[in-house]
Amino acid sequence: MKWQKLGLIFVPNNHYDWMASHAAVPFARHLTGNLFRIYFSSRNKSNQSFVGSVEVDIQNPQEIIKLSDHPVLVPGNLGTFDDSGAMLSWITEHENFSYLYYIGWNLGVTVPFRNAIGLAISSNKELDFTKYSQGPILERNLSEPHFSASSCVMKENKSWRMWYLSCVKWRLVDGKPQHWYNIKYAESEDGIHWIRNNIVCIDFKSDEEYAISRPSVIHDNNIYKMWYSYRGQAYRIGYAESEDGINWTRLDDQVGIDVSDFGWDSEMIEYPHVFDHKGQRYMLYNGNSFGKTGFGLAKLETA
C-alpha cells in the first residue's frame, strides 16, 4: 500500500464554546453523491469532549460546505459514565436506523480517567441522535477490570461484530499512572448486548509499546483488513489482516503512511478511519497532539 496525503481538512479554533479545540477520531459518513459528513470529537475550554461535524465534497475536501452549529452528542449527566465527555467512534447502519457507538469519559482520582462504550441511535441521516441509555453498553467486567473505549462495529448476516480498545493494566511510570491497552473482539445479536470472551486481536509487539487504539476494519475480497493506532514514543498507524476477523497478523511495515517531514502531522499520526467511495479507498486520520491540529485525508494509490 501507498497512501497519498491530500492535506489538512479541518481544525477547530474556538468556533463555538463546545468546539474550542481538537477534531479527534474522525469518521466519514456518506450522504449523497460525493457529499460526506465527517464527524469528529472537539473539546471545550474545560477539556470536555463533544461530537461535531463538517460536510465536504470528497473530491474537494478542503472546502467546508457546512459546519455543525450544535453538537451531535454532549457529555452525560453528573455522575454518569460520560459526564466528562462523549467521543464518536463508529456508525453502523442497520435497517432504517443508525447506531452511533461512542466513548464516554469519566475523570479519575487514582488514575487520570476511565472510559466505557455508549450507544446513540438515529432514524435518519440528520444530526438527531438520541442516547440509548444513561449507562454504557460495554463497561469493565470480571475479565476486563479497567476500561473499554474506541470501537469498530460491523453487521454481517445476523451477527454484529465489534473490535474495541481494552485497557489491560495501569502502572506507575516515573511516579505517574500509565495505561496499557490493546484491541479485543466481541459479538452481539442486536448491536446492544455484547458477548466478550477476552479475545485479543491486536497485541503489543514490544516492551516499548503500550497503546493500541481506534480499529478500522474492512472485509475485502475474503480478507479482513484493519488499520489502527499504536504507540510507543509517539503514535503511528498500523495495519493487520485476518481470514476470520478474530485471528490477526500484524503487517505494520505494509501500511504505507507515516508522519510528514514538517507540519500538522510531523510528530504523530493516529486514529484512522478507512472507507471506500466509487472505487477509491480513503483514510481520515489525526496528526500531532491527539487531534489538536485537526484531521486530514489520504487516498490509496492504485497501480
HELIX and SHEET records of a PDB file:
HELIX    1   1 ASP A  252  GLN A  254  5                                   3    
HELIX    2   2 ASN A  288  GLY A  291  5                                   4    
SHEET    1   A 4 TRP A   3  PHE A  10  0                                        
SHEET    2   A 4 PHE A 295  LEU A 300 -1                                        
SHEET    3   A 4 GLN A 280  ASN A 286 -1                                        
SHEET    4   A 4 GLU A 270  HIS A 277 -1                                        
SHEET    1   B 4 SER A  21  THR A  32  0                                        
SHEET    2   B 4 LEU A  35  ARG A  43 -1                                        
SHEET    3   B 4 SER A  49  ASP A  57 -1                                        
SHEET    4   B 4 ASN A  60  LEU A  67 -1                                        
SHEET    1   C 4 GLY A  85  HIS A  94  0                                        
SHEET    2   C 4 PHE A  97  LEU A 107 -1                                        
SHEET    3   C 4 PHE A 113  SER A 122 -1                                        
SHEET    4   C 4 THR A 130  LYS A 131 -1                                        
SHEET    1   D 4 PHE A 147  GLU A 156  0                                        
SHEET    2   D 4 SER A 159  VAL A 173 -1                                        
SHEET    3   D 4 LYS A 176  SER A 188 -1                                        
SHEET    4   D 4 TRP A 194  ILE A 202 -1                                        
SHEET    1   E 4 ALA A 211  ASP A 220  0                                        
SHEET    2   E 4 ILE A 223  ARG A 231 -1                                        
SHEET    3   E 4 TYR A 235  SER A 242 -1                                        
SHEET    4   E 4 TRP A 248  ARG A 250 -1                                        
END                                                                             
